[in-house]
Amino acid sequence: MAGVLALVTGLSGFALTACGTDDDKKAGRPELSVDGAYLPQPPTADIAAGYLSVRNTGGTADELTSVTSALSDDVTMHTTEGGAMRKVTAFEVPAGGRLDLARGGNHLMLEKLTRQPKVGETITLTLHFATSPAVEVKVPVKPTSYLPED
């Protein structure tokens, strides 16, 4: 009986969450979530790259406009095209789509690090958007050889 009650309670929570998401879609607001974040252990003491995905299940697009962190006062966003890295001022997070920041493509650069992060540690990034509230993300520090599963 206790197991059935736990299952029903869990499903009720899911239904309430799903209703909120449907309302956001109907109202045309972005509905953002972040996953897959990681920071490979930087090879030098003063620079690191950051990777993550931002999903938007809402009805309108948003833009990632900046990123802040206590690990660096200088976090910039870059795109890589034809092997050349270029700084950008924003990344679109399309309605019903996702923004992927990954090796060899769009990514974050943390420069002038305040300290050298260690593998196994977690750092915090705060993502700032054009219309949505800021999102704080806990980012694990991984070995430089780390490759995320698809």
C-alpha positions as protocol buffer text, in pm:
chain_id: "A"
residue {
  index: 1
  type: MET
  ca { x: 0 y: 0 z: 0 }
}
residue {
  index: 2
  type: ALA
  ca { x: 281 y: 242 z: 87 }
}
residue {
  index: 3
  type: GLY
  ca { x: 442 y: 172 z: -254 }
}
residue {
  index: 4
  type: VAL
  ca { x: 116 y: 251 z: -435 }
}
residue {
  index: 5
  type: LEU
  ca { x: 77 y: 574 z: -235 }
}
residue {
  index: 6
  type: ALA
  ca { x: 435 y: 677 z: -324 }
}
residue {
  index: 7
  type: LEU
  ca { x: 368 y: 604 z: -693 }
}
residue {
  index: 8
  type: VAL
  ca { x: 43 y: 805 z: -693 }
}
residue {
  index: 9
  type: THR
  ca { x: 212 y: 1093 z: -508 }
}
residue {
  index: 10
  type: GLY
  ca { x: 500 y: 1089 z: -759 }
}
residue {
  index: 11
  type: LEU
  ca { x: 258 y: 1086 z: -1054 }
}
residue {
  index: 12
  type: SER
  ca { x: 59 y: 1374 z: -903 }
}
residue {
  index: 13
  type: GLY
  ca { x: 374 y: 1584 z: -884 }
}
residue {
  index: 14
  type: PHE
  ca { x: 451 y: 1500 z: -1245 }
}
residue {
  index: 15
  type: ALA
  ca { x: 102 y: 1604 z: -1355 }
}
residue {
  index: 16
  type: LEU
  ca { x: 133 y: 1941 z: -1181 }
}
residue {
  index: 17
  type: THR
  ca { x: 470 y: 2002 z: -1340 }
}
residue {
  index: 18
  type: ALA
  ca { x: 340 y: 1906 z: -1683 }
}
residue {
  index: 19
  type: CYS
  ca { x: 42 y: 2143 z: -1647 }
}
residue {
  index: 20
  type: GLY
  ca { x: 277 y: 2431 z: -1569 }
}
residue {
  index: 21
  type: THR
  ca { x: 483 y: 2355 z: -1878 }
}
residue {
  index: 22
  type: ASP
  ca { x: 172 y: 2341 z: -2100 }
}
residue {
  index: 23
  type: ASP
  ca { x: 59 y: 2680 z: -1964 }
}
residue {
  index: 24
  type: ASP
  ca { x: 401 y: 2825 z: -2043 }
}
residue {
  index: 25
  type: LYS
  ca { x: 384 y: 2688 z: -2398 }
}
residue {
  index: 26
  type: LYS
  ca { x: 36 y: 2833 z: -2451 }
}
residue {
  index: 27
  type: ALA
  ca { x: 145 y: 3170 z: -2311 }
}
residue {
  index: 28
  type: GLY
  ca { x: 441 y: 3167 z: -2548 }
}
residue {
  index: 29
  type: ARG
  ca { x: 710 y: 3192 z: -2280 }
}
residue {
  index: 30
  type: PRO
  ca { x: 1047 y: 3018 z: -2293 }
}
residue {
  index: 31
  type: GLU
  ca { x: 1074 y: 2720 z: -2056 }
}
residue {
  index: 32
  type: LEU
  ca { x: 1444 y: 2653 z: -2004 }
}
residue {
  index: 33
  type: SER
  ca { x: 1641 y: 2372 z: -1844 }
}
residue {
  index: 34
  type: VAL
  ca { x: 2012 y: 2291 z: -1850 }
}
residue {
  index: 35
  type: ASP
  ca { x: 2185 y: 1952 z: -1867 }
}
residue {
  index: 36
  type: GLY
  ca { x: 2509 y: 1786 z: -1968 }
}
residue {
  index: 37
  type: ALA
  ca { x: 2729 y: 2057 z: -1816 }
}
residue {
  index: 38
  type: TYR
  ca { x: 3099 y: 1991 z: -1763 }
}
residue {
  index: 39
  type: LEU
  ca { x: 3430 y: 2172 z: -1747 }
}
residue {
  index: 40
  type: PRO
  ca { x: 3737 y: 1976 z: -1856 }
}
residue {
  index: 41
  type: GLN
  ca { x: 4027 y: 2031 z: -1617 }
}
residue {
  index: 42
  type: PRO
  ca { x: 4213 y: 2318 z: -1780 }
}
residue {
  index: 43
  type: PRO
  ca { x: 4566 y: 2247 z: -1902 }
}
residue {
  index: 44
  type: THR
  ca { x: 4680 y: 2588 z: -1779 }
}
residue {
  index: 45
  type: ALA
  ca { x: 4606 y: 2778 z: -1463 }
}
residue {
  index: 46
  type: ASP
  ca { x: 4429 y: 3074 z: -1621 }
}
residue {
  index: 47
  type: ILE
  ca { x: 4184 y: 2947 z: -1888 }
}
residue {
  index: 48
  type: ALA
  ca { x: 3911 y: 2681 z: -1921 }
}
residue {
  index: 49
  type: ALA
  ca { x: 3630 y: 2586 z: -2158 }
}
residue {
  index: 50
  type: GLY
  ca { x: 3275 y: 2507 z: -2050 }
}
residue {
  index: 51
  type: TYR
  ca { x: 3013 y: 2293 z: -2221 }
}
residue {
  index: 52
  type: LEU
  ca { x: 2640 y: 2235 z: -2160 }
}
residue {
  index: 53
  type: SER
  ca { x: 2299 y: 2216 z: -2328 }
}
residue {
  index: 54
  type: VAL
  ca { x: 2006 y: 2450 z: -2275 }
}
residue {
  index: 55
  type: ARG
  ca { x: 1666 y: 2304 z: -2365 }
}
residue {
  index: 56
  type: ASN
  ca { x: 1366 y: 2525 z: -2438 }
}
residue {
  index: 57
  type: THR
  ca { x: 1031 y: 2347 z: -2424 }
}
residue {
  index: 58
  type: GLY
  ca { x: 846 y: 2679 z: -2429 }
}
residue {
  index: 59
  type: GLY
  ca { x: 663 y: 2856 z: -2709 }
}
residue {
  index: 60
  type: THR
  ca { x: 913 y: 3136 z: -2782 }
}
residue {
  index: 61
  type: ALA
  ca { x: 1286 y: 3160 z: -2832 }
}
residue {
  index: 62
  type: ASP
  ca { x: 1522 y: 3320 z: -2584 }
}
residue {
  index: 63
  type: GLU
  ca { x: 1888 y: 3416 z: -2594 }
}
residue {
  index: 64
  type: LEU
  ca { x: 2178 y: 3330 z: -2369 }
}
residue {
  index: 65
  type: THR
  ca { x: 2330 y: 3677 z: -2329 }
}
residue {
  index: 66
  type: SER
  ca { x: 2606 y: 3624 z: -2071 }
}
residue {
  index: 67
  type: VAL
  ca { x: 2755 y: 3385 z: -1818 }
}
residue {
  index: 68
  type: THR
  ca { x: 2909 y: 3468 z: -1482 }
}
residue {
  index: 69
  type: SER
  ca { x: 3114 y: 3265 z: -1235 }
}
residue {
  index: 70
  type: ALA
  ca { x: 3319 y: 3317 z: -920 }
}
residue {
  index: 71
  type: LEU
  ca { x: 3590 y: 3114 z: -1099 }
}
residue {
  index: 72
  type: SER
  ca { x: 3643 y: 3391 z: -1358 }
}
residue {
  index: 73
  type: ASP
  ca { x: 3555 y: 3756 z: -1401 }
}
residue {
  index: 74
  type: ASP
  ca { x: 3593 y: 3706 z: -1776 }
}
residue {
  index: 75
  type: VAL
  ca { x: 3349 y: 3444 z: -1913 }
}
residue {
  index: 76
  type: THR
  ca { x: 3287 y: 3481 z: -2285 }
}
residue {
  index: 77
  type: MET
  ca { x: 3084 y: 3291 z: -2542 }
}
residue {
  index: 78
  type: HIS
  ca { x: 3243 y: 3160 z: -2862 }
}
residue {
  index: 79
  type: THR
  ca { x: 3147 y: 2984 z: -3181 }
}
residue {
  index: 80
  type: THR
  ca { x: 3383 y: 2781 z: -3396 }
}
residue {
  index: 81
  type: GLU
  ca { x: 3337 y: 2802 z: -3771 }
}
residue {
  index: 82
  type: GLY
  ca { x: 3583 y: 2651 z: -4018 }
}
residue {
  index: 83
  type: GLY
  ca { x: 3828 y: 2585 z: -3736 }
}
residue {
  index: 84
  type: ALA
  ca { x: 3831 y: 2952 z: -3628 }
}
residue {
  index: 85
  type: MET
  ca { x: 3701 y: 3056 z: -3286 }
}
residue {
  index: 86
  type: ARG
  ca { x: 3497 y: 3379 z: -3279 }
}
residue {
  index: 87
  type: LYS
  ca { x: 3354 y: 3564 z: -2977 }
}
residue {
  index: 88
  type: VAL
  ca { x: 2975 y: 3624 z: -2986 }
}
residue {
  index: 89
  type: THR
  ca { x: 2745 y: 3838 z: -2773 }
}
residue {
  index: 90
  type: ALA
  ca { x: 2453 y: 3592 z: -2757 }
}
residue {
  index: 91
  type: PHE
  ca { x: 2335 y: 3244 z: -2851 }
}
residue {
  index: 92
  type: GLU
  ca { x: 1975 y: 3174 z: -2954 }
}
residue {
  index: 93
  type: VAL
  ca { x: 1782 y: 2913 z: -2758 }
}
residue {
  index: 94
  type: PRO
  ca { x: 1507 y: 2827 z: -3009 }
}
residue {
  index: 95
  type: ALA
  ca { x: 1147 y: 2759 z: -2909 }
}
residue {
  index: 96
  type: GLY
  ca { x: 1097 y: 2384 z: -2883 }
}
residue {
  index: 97
  type: GLY
  ca { x: 1470 y: 2333 z: -2939 }
}
residue {
  index: 98
  type: ARG
  ca { x: 1807 y: 2344 z: -2772 }
}
residue {
  index: 99
  type: LEU
  ca { x: 2137 y: 2524 z: -2763 }
}
residue {
  index: 100
  type: ASP
  ca { x: 2433 y: 2287 z: -2747 }
}
residue {
  index: 101
  type: LEU
  ca { x: 2770 y: 2410 z: -2626 }
}
residue {
  index: 102
  type: ALA
  ca { x: 3017 y: 2133 z: -2715 }
}
residue {
  index: 103
  type: ARG
  ca { x: 3377 y: 2071 z: -2814 }
}
residue {
  index: 104
  type: GLY
  ca { x: 3452 y: 2191 z: -3166 }
}
residue {
  index: 105
  type: GLY
  ca { x: 3148 y: 2421 z: -3177 }
}
residue {
  index: 106
  type: ASN
  ca { x: 2977 y: 2676 z: -2958 }
}
residue {
  index: 107
  type: HIS
  ca { x: 3134 y: 2694 z: -2612 }
}
residue {
  index: 108
  type: LEU
  ca { x: 3216 y: 2908 z: -2309 }
}
residue {
  index: 109
  type: MET
  ca { x: 3564 y: 3039 z: -2231 }
}
residue {
  index: 110
  type: LEU
  ca { x: 3657 y: 3119 z: -1872 }
}
residue {
  index: 111
  type: GLU
  ca { x: 3970 y: 3333 z: -1876 }
}
residue {
  index: 112
  type: LYS
  ca { x: 4191 y: 3466 z: -1598 }
}
residue {
  index: 113
  type: LEU
  ca { x: 4077 y: 3195 z: -1356 }
}
residue {
  index: 114
  type: THR
  ca { x: 4084 y: 3293 z: -991 }
}
residue {
  index: 115
  type: ARG
  ca { x: 4216 y: 2944 z: -905 }
}
residue {
  index: 116
  type: GLN
  ca { x: 4288 y: 2608 z: -1068 }
}
residue {
  index: 117
  type: PRO
  ca { x: 3980 y: 2380 z: -1038 }
}
residue {
  index: 118
  type: LYS
  ca { x: 4043 y: 2013 z: -960 }
}
residue {
  index: 119
  type: VAL
  ca { x: 3886 y: 1702 z: -1119 }
}
residue {
  index: 120
  type: GLY
  ca { x: 3585 y: 1593 z: -911 }
}
residue {
  index: 121
  type: GLU
  ca { x: 3513 y: 1946 z: -789 }
}
residue {
  index: 122
  type: THR
  ca { x: 3195 y: 2134 z: -885 }
}
residue {
  index: 123
  type: ILE
  ca { x: 3194 y: 2496 z: -996 }
}
residue {
  index: 124
  type: THR
  ca { x: 2895 y: 2726 z: -1040 }
}
residue {
  index: 125
  type: LEU
  ca { x: 2799 y: 2910 z: -1358 }
}
residue {
  index: 126
  type: THR
  ca { x: 2510 y: 3154 z: -1375 }
}
residue {
  index: 127
  type: LEU
  ca { x: 2346 y: 3175 z: -1718 }
}
residue {
  index: 128
  type: HIS
  ca { x: 2177 y: 3505 z: -1803 }
}
residue {
  index: 129
  type: PHE
  ca { x: 1905 y: 3522 z: -2067 }
}
residue {
  index: 130
  type: ALA
  ca { x: 1733 y: 3801 z: -2261 }
}
residue {
  index: 131
  type: THR
  ca { x: 1385 y: 3726 z: -2120 }
}
residue {
  index: 132
  type: SER
  ca { x: 1405 y: 3431 z: -1879 }
}
residue {
  index: 133
  type: PRO
  ca { x: 1535 y: 3450 z: -1522 }
}
residue {
  index: 134
  type: ALA
  ca { x: 1901 y: 3360 z: -1464 }
}
residue {
  index: 135
  type: VAL
  ca { x: 1976 y: 2990 z: -1417 }
}
residue {
  index: 136
  type: GLU
  ca { x: 2246 y: 2871 z: -1176 }
}
residue {
  index: 137
  type: VAL
  ca { x: 2421 y: 2556 z: -1293 }
}
residue {
  index: 138
  type: LYS
  ca { x: 2647 y: 2325 z: -1091 }
}
residue {
  index: 139
  type: VAL
  ca { x: 2921 y: 2212 z: -1328 }
}
residue {
  index: 140
  type: PRO
  ca { x: 3146 y: 1912 z: -1253 }
}
residue {
  index: 141
  type: VAL
  ca { x: 3515 y: 1942 z: -1335 }
}
residue {
  index: 142
  type: LYS
  ca { x: 3615 y: 1643 z: -1550 }
}
residue {
  index: 143
  type: PRO
  ca { x: 3950 y: 1513 z: -1680 }
}
residue {
  index: 144
  type: THR
  ca { x: 4058 y: 1676 z: -2007 }
}
residue {
  index: 145
  type: SER
  ca { x: 4006 y: 1339 z: -2180 }
}
residue {
  index: 146
  type: TYR
  ca { x: 3638 y: 1323 z: -2073 }
}
residue {
  index: 147
  type: LEU
  ca { x: 3386 y: 1271 z: -2355 }
}
residue {
  index: 148
  type: PRO
  ca { x: 3016 y: 1291 z: -2266 }
}
residue {
  index: 149
  type: GLU
  ca { x: 2782 y: 1015 z: -2373 }
}
residue {
  index: 150
  type: ASP
  ca { x: 2540 y: 1115 z: -2649 }
}
